[in-house]
Amino acid sequence: MKLFILLIGMVLIFEGLPYVAAPESMQAWLKKISETRPEQLRIMGLIAIAAGLLLCWIVRGDSLF
């Protein structure tokens, strides 16, 4: 559980960095995302999930199941 909470904290740190470093660029980027079709966003989300699972699988060195 401690590792899980640490992971959530790290995600929040990485999510917040662009807003601190370049808020104007983030506003423009978020506007573009809001104009993107839901199907494209879903595909991008699935790709991100697959990349995350692959990265975790490689780092752990175990099988997925």
Secondary structure as GFF3:
##gff-version 3
##sequence-region A 1 65
A	DSSP	alpha_helix	2	21	.	.	.	ID=ss1
A	DSSP	alpha_helix	23	34	.	.	.	ID=ss2
A	DSSP	alpha_helix	38	60	.	.	.	ID=ss3
###
